[in-house]
Amino acid sequence: MEYVSPIDDSAAEPVPFAPRPRELGGRRVVLLDITKNRGSELLDRVEQHLRLYGAETFRLSKEIFSKPASSEVIERVAIHGDLAVEGLAD
């Protein structure tokens, strides 16, 4: 199977991933539900595990999965979270 990236490498410089924290204790993790089917179930399980590792969680939802997140949702993720998990499950 061949993987095809949706990003045109000739149009933009690659953006490196943000560094991962060594521990989750005391971190605020935003769980973003994009409102696809069963995404909230996935985030429920992820939330349980994050809390076991001492993370504080905060839930947000997009208005509809087929459109980009509103500027308000993006701003709330940036303000309330040290880390973010986006639920893409179907």
The first five atom37 places (N, CA, C, CB, O) and aatype in JSON, in Angstrom:
{
  "aatype": [12, 6, 18, 19, 15, 14, 9, 3, 3, 15, 0, 0, 6, 14, 19, 14, 13, 0, 14, 1, 14, 1, 6, 10, 7, 7, 1, 1, 19, 19, 10, 10, 3, 9, 16, 11, 2, 1, 7, 15, 6, 10, 10, 3, 1, 19, 6, 5, 8, 10, 1, 10, 18, 7, 0, 6, 16, 13, 1, 10, 15, 11, 6, 9, 13, 15, 11, 14, 0, 15, 15, 6, 19, 9, 6, 1, 19, 0, 9, 8, 7, 3, 10, 0, 19, 6, 7, 10, 0, 3],
  "atom_mask": [
    [1, 1, 1, 1, 1],
    [1, 1, 1, 1, 1],
    [1, 1, 1, 1, 1],
    [1, 1, 1, 1, 1],
    [1, 1, 1, 1, 1],
    [1, 1, 1, 1, 1],
    [1, 1, 1, 1, 1],
    [1, 1, 1, 1, 1],
    [1, 1, 1, 1, 1],
    [1, 1, 1, 1, 1],
    [1, 1, 1, 1, 1],
    [1, 1, 1, 1, 1],
    [1, 1, 1, 1, 1],
    [1, 1, 1, 1, 1],
    [1, 1, 1, 1, 1],
    [1, 1, 1, 1, 1],
    [1, 1, 1, 1, 1],
    [1, 1, 1, 1, 1],
    [1, 1, 1, 1, 1],
    [1, 1, 1, 1, 1],
    [1, 1, 1, 1, 1],
    [1, 1, 1, 1, 1],
    [1, 1, 1, 1, 1],
    [1, 1, 1, 1, 1],
    [1, 1, 1, 0, 1],
    [1, 1, 1, 0, 1],
    [1, 1, 1, 1, 1],
    [1, 1, 1, 1, 1],
    [1, 1, 1, 1, 1],
    [1, 1, 1, 1, 1],
    [1, 1, 1, 1, 1],
    [1, 1, 1, 1, 1],
    [1, 1, 1, 1, 1],
    [1, 1, 1, 1, 1],
    [1, 1, 1, 1, 1],
    [1, 1, 1, 1, 1],
    [1, 1, 1, 1, 1],
    [1, 1, 1, 1, 1],
    [1, 1, 1, 0, 1],
    [1, 1, 1, 1, 1],
    [1, 1, 1, 1, 1],
    [1, 1, 1, 1, 1],
    [1, 1, 1, 1, 1],
    [1, 1, 1, 1, 1],
    [1, 1, 1, 1, 1],
    [1, 1, 1, 1, 1],
    [1, 1, 1, 1, 1],
    [1, 1, 1, 1, 1],
    [1, 1, 1, 1, 1],
    [1, 1, 1, 1, 1],
    [1, 1, 1, 1, 1],
    [1, 1, 1, 1, 1],
    [1, 1, 1, 1, 1],
    [1, 1, 1, 0, 1],
    [1, 1, 1, 1, 1],
    [1, 1, 1, 1, 1],
    [1, 1, 1, 1, 1],
    [1, 1, 1, 1, 1],
    [1, 1, 1, 1, 1],
    [1, 1, 1, 1, 1],
    [1, 1, 1, 1, 1],
    [1, 1, 1, 1, 1],
    [1, 1, 1, 1, 1],
    [1, 1, 1, 1, 1],
    [1, 1, 1, 1, 1],
    [1, 1, 1, 1, 1],
    [1, 1, 1, 1, 1],
    [1, 1, 1, 1, 1],
    [1, 1, 1, 1, 1],
    [1, 1, 1, 1, 1],
    [1, 1, 1, 1, 1],
    [1, 1, 1, 1, 1],
    [1, 1, 1, 1, 1],
    [1, 1, 1, 1, 1],
    [1, 1, 1, 1, 1],
    [1, 1, 1, 1, 1],
    [1, 1, 1, 1, 1],
    [1, 1, 1, 1, 1],
    [1, 1, 1, 1, 1],
    [1, 1, 1, 1, 1],
    [1, 1, 1, 0, 1],
    [1, 1, 1, 1, 1],
    [1, 1, 1, 1, 1],
    [1, 1, 1, 1, 1],
    [1, 1, 1, 1, 1],
    [1, 1, 1, 1, 1],
    [1, 1, 1, 0, 1],
    [1, 1, 1, 1, 1],
    [1, 1, 1, 1, 1],
    [1, 1, 1, 1, 1]
  ],
  "atom_positions": [
    [[0.85, -1.17, 0.0], [0.0, 0.0, 0.0], [0.89, 1.23, 0.0], [-0.96, 0.0, 1.21], [1.87, 1.3, 0.75]],
    [[0.56, 2.18, -0.82], [1.33, 3.42, -0.89], [0.57, 4.53, -0.18], [1.62, 3.81, -2.36], [-0.64, 4.69, -0.36]],
    [[1.29, 5.29, 0.61], [0.69, 6.42, 1.34], [0.89, 7.68, 0.52], [1.31, 6.59, 2.76], [2.0, 7.96, 0.06]],
    [[-0.18, 8.44, 0.34], [-0.11, 9.7, -0.39], [-0.45, 10.81, 0.59], [-1.08, 9.71, -1.63], [-1.54, 10.83, 1.16]],
    [[0.47, 11.73, 0.77], [0.24, 12.84, 1.69], [-0.65, 13.89, 1.04], [1.59, 13.48, 2.12], [-0.5, 14.19, -0.14]],
    [[-1.59, 14.45, 1.81], [-2.45, 15.5, 1.28], [-1.75, 16.86, 1.23], [-3.7, 15.62, 2.11], [-2.32, 17.84, 0.75]],
    [[-0.52, 16.91, 1.71], [0.23, 18.17, 1.76], [1.18, 18.22, 0.58], [0.99, 18.32, 3.1], [1.95, 17.29, 0.36]],
    [[1.14, 19.29, -0.16], [2.03, 19.49, -1.29], [3.4, 19.93, -0.76], [1.45, 20.54, -2.29], [3.56, 21.08, -0.34]],
    [[4.36, 19.02, -0.78], [5.69, 19.32, -0.24], [6.37, 20.48, -0.93], [6.57, 18.09, -0.34], [7.21, 21.16, -0.33]],
    [[6.04, 20.73, -2.19], [6.69, 21.82, -2.9], [6.1, 23.18, -2.53], [6.58, 21.6, -4.39], [6.71, 24.21, -2.83]],
    [[4.95, 23.2, -1.9], [4.27, 24.47, -1.59], [4.62, 25.01, -0.22], [2.78, 24.29, -1.68], [4.5, 26.22, 0.01]],
    [[5.04, 24.17, 0.68], [5.3, 24.64, 2.05], [6.43, 23.85, 2.68], [4.02, 24.52, 2.92], [6.66, 22.68, 2.37]],
    [[7.13, 24.52, 3.57], [8.17, 23.86, 4.36], [7.5, 22.94, 5.37], [9.09, 24.89, 5.06], [6.47, 23.3, 5.94]],
    [[8.06, 21.77, 5.62], [7.49, 20.89, 6.64], [7.52, 21.56, 8.02], [8.26, 19.54, 6.68], [8.49, 22.24, 8.37]],
    [[6.46, 21.36, 8.76], [6.37, 21.91, 10.11], [6.67, 20.78, 11.08], [4.95, 22.54, 10.39], [5.99, 19.75, 11.06]],
    [[7.68, 20.95, 11.94], [7.99, 19.86, 12.87], [6.89, 19.7, 13.92], [9.34, 20.12, 13.57], [6.2, 20.65, 14.26]],
    [[6.75, 18.48, 14.42], [5.79, 18.22, 15.48], [6.22, 18.95, 16.74], [5.65, 16.7, 15.75], [7.41, 19.16, 16.98]],
    [[5.24, 19.34, 17.54], [5.53, 19.95, 18.84], [6.17, 18.89, 19.73], [4.23, 20.54, 19.51], [5.85, 17.71, 19.59]],
    [[7.06, 19.28, 20.62], [7.67, 18.3, 21.51], [6.63, 17.68, 22.46], [8.81, 18.94, 22.33], [5.73, 18.37, 22.93]],
    [[6.77, 16.42, 22.71], [5.86, 15.73, 23.62], [6.34, 15.87, 25.05], [5.72, 14.24, 23.24], [7.54, 15.79, 25.32]],
    [[5.41, 16.09, 25.98], [5.84, 16.18, 27.39], [6.24, 14.8, 27.89], [4.72, 16.77, 28.28], [5.74, 13.78, 27.41]],
    [[7.14, 14.78, 28.85], [7.59, 13.5, 29.42], [6.52, 12.9, 30.33], [8.89, 13.69, 30.21], [6.42, 11.68, 30.45]],
    [[5.71, 13.76, 30.97], [4.66, 13.28, 31.87], [3.37, 14.05, 31.62], [5.11, 13.43, 33.36], [3.38, 15.17, 31.13]],
    [[2.25, 13.41, 31.96], [0.94, 14.04, 31.78], [0.4, 14.65, 33.07], [-0.03, 13.03, 31.25], [-0.56, 15.43, 33.02]],
    [[0.98, 14.31, 34.2], [0.51, 14.82, 35.48], [0.47, 16.33, 35.51], [0.0, 0.0, 0.0], [1.48, 17.0, 35.24]],
    [[-0.7, 16.88, 35.83], [-0.87, 18.33, 35.91], [-1.1, 19.02, 34.58], [0.0, 0.0, 0.0], [-1.34, 20.23, 34.56]],
    [[-1.02, 18.3, 33.48], [-1.27, 18.89, 32.17], [-2.76, 18.99, 31.9], [-0.58, 18.08, 31.06], [-3.53, 18.14, 32.32]],
    [[-3.14, 20.05, 31.19], [-4.54, 20.21, 30.77], [-4.65, 19.71, 29.33], [-5.02, 21.71, 30.89], [-3.99, 20.23, 28.42]],
    [[-5.5, 18.69, 29.13], [-5.65, 18.09, 27.81], [-7.06, 18.38, 27.3], [-5.38, 16.55, 27.86], [-8.05, 18.0, 27.92]],
    [[-7.13, 19.06, 26.17], [-8.41, 19.33, 25.53], [-8.77, 18.13, 24.68], [-8.37, 20.65, 24.68], [-7.97, 17.68, 23.86]],
    [[-9.97, 17.61, 24.87], [-10.49, 16.51, 24.07], [-11.5, 17.1, 23.1], [-11.14, 15.38, 24.96], [-12.6, 17.5, 23.51]],
    [[-11.15, 17.16, 21.83], [-11.98, 17.81, 20.82], [-12.78, 16.77, 20.06], [-11.12, 18.65, 19.85], [-12.21, 15.95, 19.33]],
    [[-14.08, 16.8, 20.23], [-15.0, 15.91, 19.53], [-15.43, 16.62, 18.25], [-16.24, 15.53, 20.43], [-16.04, 17.69, 18.3]],
    [[-15.11, 16.03, 17.1], [-15.49, 16.69, 15.85], [-16.91, 16.32, 15.42], [-14.51, 16.32, 14.74], [-17.35, 16.71, 14.34]],
    [[-17.62, 15.58, 16.24], [-19.03, 15.18, 16.08], [-19.25, 14.13, 15.0], [-19.86, 16.38, 15.76], [-20.34, 14.05, 14.43]],
    [[-18.23, 13.32, 14.7], [-18.45, 12.16, 13.84], [-18.99, 11.04, 14.72], [-17.13, 11.73, 13.09], [-18.81, 11.04, 15.94]],
    [[-19.65, 10.08, 14.09], [-20.22, 8.95, 14.82], [-19.17, 8.25, 15.67], [-20.87, 7.96, 13.86], [-18.09, 7.91, 15.19]],
    [[-19.5, 8.03, 16.91], [-18.71, 7.28, 17.9], [-17.43, 7.97, 18.33], [-18.37, 5.95, 17.34], [-16.65, 7.39, 19.09]],
    [[-17.2, 9.19, 17.88], [-16.01, 9.93, 18.31], [-16.02, 10.19, 19.8], [0.0, 0.0, 0.0], [-14.97, 10.13, 20.45]],
    [[-17.19, 10.47, 20.35], [-17.27, 10.73, 21.79], [-16.94, 9.48, 22.6], [-18.66, 11.25, 22.17], [-16.4, 9.57, 23.7]],
    [[-17.28, 8.3, 22.06], [-16.94, 7.04, 22.75], [-15.42, 6.88, 22.82], [-17.58, 5.83, 22.03], [-14.88, 6.48, 23.85]],
    [[-14.75, 7.18, 21.71], [-13.29, 7.11, 21.7], [-12.71, 8.07, 22.73], [-12.74, 7.43, 20.29], [-11.82, 7.7, 23.5]],
    [[-13.21, 9.3, 22.75], [-12.69, 10.29, 23.68], [-12.99, 9.93, 25.13], [-13.27, 11.66, 23.36], [-12.2, 10.25, 26.02]],
    [[-14.12, 9.27, 25.38], [-14.42, 8.81, 26.75], [-13.32, 7.87, 27.25], [-15.8, 8.09, 26.8], [-12.87, 7.99, 28.38]],
    [[-12.9, 6.94, 26.39], [-11.86, 5.98, 26.78], [-10.51, 6.66, 26.94], [-11.75, 4.86, 25.73], [-9.78, 6.38, 27.89]],
    [[-10.19, 7.56, 26.02], [-8.92, 8.29, 26.11], [-8.9, 9.12, 27.39], [-8.73, 9.21, 24.87], [-7.88, 9.2, 28.07]],
    [[-10.04, 9.74, 27.71], [-10.13, 10.57, 28.92], [-9.86, 9.74, 30.17], [-11.52, 11.23, 29.01], [-9.16, 10.2, 31.07]],
    [[-10.41, 8.54, 30.24], [-10.16, 7.67, 31.39], [-8.67, 7.42, 31.59], [-10.9, 6.33, 31.22], [-8.16, 7.51, 32.7]],
    [[-8.0, 7.12, 30.5], [-6.56, 6.84, 30.59], [-5.76, 8.08, 30.94], [-6.06, 6.26, 29.27], [-4.84, 8.01, 31.75]],
    [[-6.11, 9.21, 30.36], [-5.39, 10.44, 30.67], [-5.51, 10.79, 32.15], [-5.93, 11.6, 29.82], [-4.54, 11.22, 32.77]],
    [[-6.69, 10.61, 32.71], [-6.89, 10.92, 34.13], [-6.11, 9.97, 35.03], [-8.38, 10.85, 34.48], [-5.65, 10.37, 36.09]],
    [[-5.96, 8.72, 34.6], [-5.13, 7.78, 35.37], [-3.69, 8.26, 35.46], [-5.18, 6.39, 34.74], [-2.99, 7.98, 36.44]],
    [[-3.24, 8.99, 34.45], [-1.88, 9.52, 34.44], [-1.79, 10.93, 35.0], [-1.33, 9.51, 33.02], [-0.76, 11.59, 34.89]],
    [[-2.88, 11.4, 35.62], [-2.85, 12.68, 36.31], [-3.18, 13.89, 35.48], [0.0, 0.0, 0.0], [-3.0, 15.02, 35.95]],
    [[-3.64, 13.7, 34.27], [-3.99, 14.84, 33.43], [-5.38, 15.37, 33.79], [-3.94, 14.44, 31.94], [-6.26, 14.61, 34.2]],
    [[-5.55, 16.65, 33.62], [-6.86, 17.29, 33.76], [-7.43, 17.4, 32.34], [-6.76, 18.72, 34.47], [-6.72, 17.82, 31.43]],
    [[-8.7, 17.02, 32.16], [-9.27, 17.04, 30.81], [-10.36, 18.11, 30.69], [-9.84, 15.67, 30.46], [-11.0, 18.49, 31.67]],
    [[-10.53, 18.57, 29.46], [-11.52, 19.59, 29.13], [-12.1, 19.21, 27.78], [-10.88, 21.04, 29.11], [-11.36, 19.03, 26.82]],
    [[-13.44, 19.1, 27.7], [-14.08, 18.65, 26.46], [-14.63, 19.82, 25.66], [-15.2, 17.67, 26.77], [-15.2, 20.76, 26.21]],
    [[-14.44, 19.74, 24.34], [-15.02, 20.69, 23.4], [-15.56, 19.91, 22.22], [-13.97, 21.75, 22.94], [-15.12, 18.8, 21.94]],
    [[-16.53, 20.51, 21.52], [-17.08, 19.89, 20.31], [-17.14, 20.9, 19.19], [-18.47, 19.31, 20.58], [-17.43, 22.08, 19.4]],
    [[-16.85, 20.41, 17.98], [-17.05, 21.23, 16.79], [-18.55, 21.25, 16.48], [-16.23, 20.68, 15.56], [-19.3, 20.39, 16.93]],
    [[-18.95, 22.24, 15.72], [-20.36, 22.35, 15.35], [-20.76, 21.21, 14.41], [-20.63, 23.72, 14.69], [-21.83, 20.62, 14.57]],
    [[-19.91, 20.92, 13.43], [-20.17, 19.86, 12.45], [-18.84, 19.36, 11.91], [-21.1, 20.37, 11.29], [-17.93, 20.15, 11.67]],
    [[-18.73, 18.07, 11.7], [-17.44, 17.5, 11.32], [-16.97, 17.89, 9.93], [-17.5, 16.02, 11.4], [-15.77, 17.87, 9.67]],
    [[-17.89, 18.24, 9.04], [-17.52, 18.49, 7.65], [-16.98, 19.9, 7.39], [-18.71, 18.26, 6.77], [-16.62, 20.22, 6.26]],
    [[-16.93, 20.72, 8.4], [-16.41, 22.08, 8.24], [-15.29, 22.32, 9.24], [-17.54, 23.13, 8.43], [-15.25, 21.67, 10.29]],
    [[-14.38, 23.24, 8.93], [-13.31, 23.54, 9.89], [-13.88, 24.06, 11.2], [-12.34, 24.58, 9.29], [-14.98, 24.61, 11.25]],
    [[-13.11, 23.88, 12.26], [-13.52, 24.39, 13.57], [-13.62, 25.91, 13.52], [-12.51, 23.95, 14.67], [-12.85, 26.57, 12.83]],
    [[-14.57, 26.44, 14.25], [-14.74, 27.89, 14.31], [-13.55, 28.51, 15.03], [-16.06, 28.27, 15.02], [-12.83, 27.83, 15.77]],
    [[-13.34, 29.79, 14.82], [-12.24, 30.47, 15.49], [-12.43, 30.43, 17.01], [-12.14, 31.93, 15.01], [-11.45, 30.42, 17.75]],
    [[-13.68, 30.42, 17.47], [-13.95, 30.33, 18.91], [-13.47, 29.0, 19.48], [-15.46, 30.5, 19.19], [-12.85, 28.96, 20.54]],
    [[-13.74, 27.9, 18.77], [-13.3, 26.58, 19.23], [-11.77, 26.52, 19.24], [-13.88, 25.45, 18.33], [-11.18, 26.04, 20.2]],
    [[-11.15, 27.0, 18.2], [-9.68, 27.0, 18.12], [-9.09, 27.82, 19.25], [-9.21, 27.55, 16.76], [-8.1, 27.42, 19.87]],
    [[-9.68, 28.96, 19.52], [-9.2, 29.83, 20.61], [-9.33, 29.14, 21.96], [-9.96, 31.16, 20.61], [-8.43, 29.24, 22.8]],
    [[-10.45, 28.45, 22.18], [-10.65, 27.76, 23.46], [-9.65, 26.62, 23.64], [-12.07, 27.23, 23.55], [-9.18, 26.38, 24.75]],
    [[-9.32, 25.92, 22.55], [-8.3, 24.87, 22.62], [-6.98, 25.49, 23.04], [-8.16, 24.14, 21.26], [-6.29, 24.96, 23.92]],
    [[-6.62, 26.6, 22.41], [-5.34, 27.26, 22.71], [-5.29, 27.8, 24.14], [-5.1, 28.39, 21.72], [-4.25, 27.72, 24.79]],
    [[-6.4, 28.33, 24.63], [-6.43, 28.93, 25.96], [-6.46, 27.88, 27.06], [-7.62, 29.85, 26.1], [-5.77, 28.01, 28.07]],
    [[-7.26, 26.83, 26.87], [-7.51, 25.86, 27.94], [-6.61, 24.64, 27.93], [-8.91, 25.41, 27.87], [-6.61, 23.87, 28.89]],
    [[-5.84, 24.44, 26.88], [-5.09, 23.2, 26.81], [-3.6, 23.33, 26.68], [0.0, 0.0, 0.0], [-3.09, 24.22, 26.0]],
    [[-2.91, 22.41, 27.35], [-1.48, 22.25, 27.14], [-1.27, 21.28, 25.97], [-0.78, 21.74, 28.43], [-0.3, 21.37, 25.22]],
    [[-2.22, 20.35, 25.85], [-2.2, 19.33, 24.8], [-3.61, 19.18, 24.28], [-1.65, 17.97, 25.33], [-4.57, 19.6, 24.92]],
    [[-3.75, 18.56, 23.09], [-5.08, 18.33, 22.52], [-5.14, 16.95, 21.89], [-5.43, 19.4, 21.47], [-4.17, 16.45, 21.33]],
    [[-6.33, 16.34, 22.01], [-6.62, 15.07, 21.34], [-7.89, 15.3, 20.56], [-6.76, 13.86, 22.37], [-8.89, 15.78, 21.09]],
    [[-7.85, 14.95, 19.28], [-9.01, 15.14, 18.42], [-9.6, 13.77, 18.1], [-8.64, 15.91, 17.11], [-8.9, 12.89, 17.61]],
    [[-10.9, 13.59, 18.38], [-11.57, 12.32, 18.15], [-12.07, 12.22, 16.72], [0.0, 0.0, 0.0], [-13.01, 12.92, 16.34]],
    [[-11.44, 11.36, 15.92], [-11.8, 11.23, 14.52], [-12.53, 9.92, 14.22], [-10.57, 11.33, 13.66], [-12.74, 9.61, 13.05]],
    [[-12.9, 9.16, 15.22], [-13.47, 7.84, 15.01], [-14.81, 7.88, 14.3], [-13.62, 7.12, 16.32], [-15.55, 8.86, 14.39]],
    [[-15.1, 6.82, 13.6], [-16.4, 6.63, 12.94], [-17.08, 5.42, 13.52], [-16.23, 6.48, 11.41], [-18.18, 5.08, 13.1]]
  ]
}
